[in-house]
Amino acid sequence: MDIQEVWDKLISTIKSYPGVNPSQLDAFFSRIQIQAVSPGFIMLTSCTAFVKEWVERHYMKDIQRALEDIYHVEFFVQIEVDTTAEEAEGVGANNTQQTTNPSPQQQVSNEPSLSGVSSQPSTQTLPSHQPSAPATTIESSSSLNSSVSIDNASPSIDTPSSSVPQILPVSPDQTNANQRSSSSDPSTRLLTFDSFVIGDSNRLAYAMATEVAERPGTSNLNPLFIYGRSGVGKTHLMCAIKNYIDEQYPNLNVLYIDSNELAERYTEAAREKSVDKSSFKNFDNFLENADVLLVDDIQNLQSSPGTLGILFRIFNANINQGKQFVFSADRAPKNIDLDERYTSRFNSGATIDIQPADHETKRGIIKNFVQQYQQDEDFNFELSDEILDYVVEHSGTNIRELKSAITNVMYAVKMKGENSVTTQDVKDMLANHFINETGTRFTIETIQAAVEDFYKVSHADLVSKSRSRSIAHPRHVAVYLARELVNTTYKDIGKAFNRDHSTIMHSFDLIEKGLNEDRNLREEIEAIRGMLRSKEY
């Protein structure tokens, strides 16, 4: 057989091994080429160092095992980086099609103006490269048939000498500043490429994110714009990019920030201007000093034109200096109510959507989540295929809701024993959990009403400033359910509860953590879910 047949046979053999995820394997092996094979030796090439290292770390033993199973001799496997393959891999190079975006109207608000702010150049810069990067738009679907749009049919690829970021030394003060300016939530450290489950719905987004992480600021994926509905994995990919760059390029200043927090920092700078003349400059430098800037849920800046304006200015000033920008939103740039100059710049790099997870992907997410729980709790158990099938088939598209359901199941297994929890037990346990499978649409107001009814508190108390536990606890629960069941932002939930987004995030995290430890809390939330399912408010 020829070498391509050898390669095809090798891949199919590896896929037959227990524990191998075929979708994940395809995502990486599609970026590997076979170059030569002889008895006991095979030569492979990878398009990037990141793919090479990943395959060596995660699949080398499987490759060697498969070759030995096929040829009955031990093999030496060599993988090298072929930089010329990058050009062939240029995203969508064989499928070009122009796209146009309508011009949304500009949003107006009472946000303070930031006119006349001087910019402060970053003390760290990446090498400049070509000023006009090709614009790529990819609409993924549950199948792998994807439409790709590229403004320039022949994207340019950097030479090997410029494809790796130039790491400049920084002082200890700079390093500390970098750490302070990054997200401080320790849970984001768990959101890595290793823990991301690849499926047809997110494969292209995953490939683009890994490329950005491997070569920040040096590919045609700048900016990278990831969009999709709440709970599909956008934040996971954003944090995975940050965590990888933090580890591989420690001298780069990487800033991941939610758009609501960004707007709040801007407003705070405007408020402090009368007493601190440098407040705007400090805010400006906060963004300027980032070598890699990741802004989550950017659609929230529709009502913050001042924040958007300075972000846009910094983007224009730094995009050609080798600095990487990554944005996420719950909709495509053309559907965000922004001035056309913003949407056209967001579309100037690569735009990719993440579709809701299909059954295979949800099953992979469950298995990963169970494995993480086993490691954290030092508790080994197995969930039957029947239980997995039930959860996969009845869960909705929101991954947070899916994980919440599995948390309930795992806790029951821990309390009762692995063999004591049946599929019927799980059905009874989750009867009120997947409430949206009936097609019911909930609002923050309906959830508030259900919580008020359950805990016997008034609406005025629920949205008041009271910190009494009898009021604060129902408020935390209502916030958690609003985030779980309503496709909306922390900012919108905050408005409904007269709280800022950071307080809302704290409430959500508090309940999410409590669900792992407090049986009574789980029962309360399941009861409220049942009320929402059976009664209109």
DANORSUL-V928331 format. One record per backbone hydrogen bond with DSSP energy under -1.0 kcal/mol. CO is the residue of the C=O (numbers start at 1). NH is the residue of the N-H. Records with the same first field share a line. If there is no record, write none. Layout:
BEGIN
CO: NH + NH
END
This chain:
BEGIN
2: 6
3: 7
4: 8
5: 9
6: 10
7: 11
8: 12
9: 13
10: 14
11: 15
14: 17
17: 20
21: 25
22: 26
23: 27
24: 28
25: 29
26: 30
28: 31
29: 32
31: 47
33: 45
36: 43
38: 41
40: 76
41: 38
42: 78
43: 35 + 36
44: 80
45: 33
46: 82
48: 52
49: 53
50: 54
51: 55
52: 56
53: 57
54: 58
55: 59
59: 63
60: 64
61: 65
62: 66
63: 67
64: 68
65: 69
66: 70
67: 71
68: 72
76: 42
78: 44
80: 46
82: 85
83: 86
85: 89
90: 93
92: 95
135: 151
136: 351
137: 149
138: 353
139: 147
147: 139
149: 137
159: 162
171: 175
172: 176
173: 177
174: 178
175: 179
176: 180
177: 181
185: 188
186: 189
187: 190
188: 191
190: 192
199: 202 + 203
201: 355
202: 206
203: 207
204: 208
205: 209
206: 210
207: 211
208: 212
209: 213
210: 214
211: 215
215: 218
223: 350
224: 327
225: 352
226: 329
227: 354
229: 232
231: 399
233: 237
234: 238
235: 239
236: 240
237: 241
238: 242
239: 243
240: 244
241: 245
242: 246
243: 247
244: 248
245: 249
249: 252
253: 291 + 292
255: 294
257: 296
258: 262
259: 263
260: 264
261: 265
262: 266
263: 267
264: 268
265: 269
266: 270
267: 271
268: 272
272: 275 + 276
276: 279
278: 282
279: 283
280: 284
281: 285
282: 286
283: 287
284: 288
285: 289
287: 290
291: 324
292: 255
293: 326
294: 257
295: 328
296: 259
297: 300
298: 301
299: 302
301: 304
304: 308
305: 309
306: 310
307: 311
308: 312
309: 313
310: 314
311: 315
312: 316
313: 317
314: 318
315: 319
318: 321 + 323
324: 293
325: 224
326: 295
327: 226
328: 298
329: 228
332: 335
333: 336
336: 338
339: 342 + 343
340: 344
341: 345
342: 346
343: 347
345: 348
349: 136
350: 225
351: 138
352: 227
358: 362
359: 363
360: 364
361: 365
362: 366
363: 367
364: 368
365: 369
366: 370
367: 371
368: 372
369: 373
370: 374
371: 375
372: 376
373: 377
374: 378 + 379
384: 388
385: 389
386: 390
387: 391
388: 392
389: 393
390: 394
391: 395
398: 402
399: 403
400: 404
401: 405
402: 406
403: 407
404: 408
405: 409
406: 410
407: 411
408: 412
409: 413
410: 414
411: 415
412: 416
413: 417
417: 420
422: 426
423: 427
424: 428
425: 429
426: 430
430: 433 + 434
433: 435
434: 437
435: 438
436: 439
443: 447
444: 448
445: 449
446: 450
447: 451
448: 452
449: 453
450: 454
451: 455
452: 457
458: 462
459: 463
461: 464
468: 471 + 472
469: 473
471: 475
472: 476
473: 477
474: 478
475: 479
476: 480
477: 481
478: 482
479: 483
480: 484
481: 485
482: 486
486: 488
489: 493
490: 494
491: 495
492: 496
493: 497
494: 499
500: 504
501: 505
502: 506
503: 507
504: 508
505: 509
506: 510
507: 511
508: 512
509: 513
510: 514
511: 515
513: 516
514: 517 + 518
518: 522
519: 523
520: 524
521: 525
522: 526
523: 527
524: 528
525: 529
526: 530
527: 531
528: 532
529: 533
530: 534
531: 535
END
